[in-house]
Amino acid sequence: MGILKDKLSGYDAPQKAMQAGIYPYFRVIESDQDTEVLINGKRVLMFGSNSYLGLTNHPKVKEAAKAAIDKYGSGCAGSRFLNGTLDIHLELENKCARLVNKEAALCYSTGFQVNLGVVSILAGRHDYLFLDELDHASIIEGSRLSFSKVLKYAHNDMDALESKLKLCPKDRIKLIVADGVFSMEGDILKLPELVRLAKKYKASIMVDDAHSIGVLGKNGAGTASHFGLTDQVDLIMGTFSKSLASLGGFIAADKEVINYIKHNSRSLIFSASMTPSSTAAVLASIEIMENEPERIKHLWDMTAFALEGFQSAGFDTGKSETPIIPLFIRDDIMALKLTQILLADGIFVNPVVAPAVPKEDSLIRYSLMATHTKEQVEISIEKISKAAKKLGILKLQTVY
């Protein structure tokens, strides 16, 4: 490969982290994604999963996936645009539209493809995209493929957003795209204020509900439902790989908008369809979510319990108000060391370090599932606090 190989061979950051014993990625799990997982033959408490409703190993979800394989086979062997549309794809789209109370929905093979394929095509060369600086990477990548002008505003700062909106001509498309729940910080979009600005400046709104579906709103319908503002949000995006225990994603909006996306979104047209098993698993998960509201209630009970516990121990949990709880370490190396110590002690968490966040914002991302017990949460708080104190991260506080 010549020059290319020479250049890429110089990238040795992972090797250095491995040599230092603090490399935290690609940890191999040998079991299902539950509150306990098996790593290197050892049981470990899982607090690094996005399975907020704990449905990945639910019997009804697994049975639905198996039955779909028996009926449809293992894959669709083509894109939705050509030979890859199944009747259950349409059933799922109708179900997603009803869930978020929109006219229509369109399903993609991954959530990343939704944002990539939607954000890139809605605004044109003379139009504007407004992005929260902490929006998900898939939104950023979609904006890079758009011909529109991209303006970022400070995180959840509505004054900063308004200062950008003021700069734009009134007769141009202005699309604001923001996460409903921000995936690392765990805080919720200030949607009421954003809606007010959108009305004032005649802008449209797209909310990424990847971490909101199954967590916020009536029956887990997401951020707009949570605030009672569904009719004020133009597009709602969601994923199936988190609360809904599968793989894929959707975009929901008015029929005219979905019709345009369906025939212009390259990541839909040129990608293979969701597999039958993935589709059936989502259908089963939505049914469980809607019929078992106690799951969401328990998730929020555990969230309140964990937040109080970590804050009492002296951790800075930022502005989190959801099952995503950031434990700010503010030092990359310390965050990596803490992660490794905890794994050895039977606690799985995820480190978030530069360049994913600025070095001064490095953190441990602790996330909850509806299937976690109070005892498991107590154990995790105790072990995390003990390890943080040992490393000098918690210096003056009393361990919880």
Summary of the structure (lengths in Angstrom):
residues: 400
radius of gyration: 21.6
end to end distance: 54.5
largest distance: 62.9
contacts: 1406
relative contact order: 0.16
helix: 43%
strand: 16%
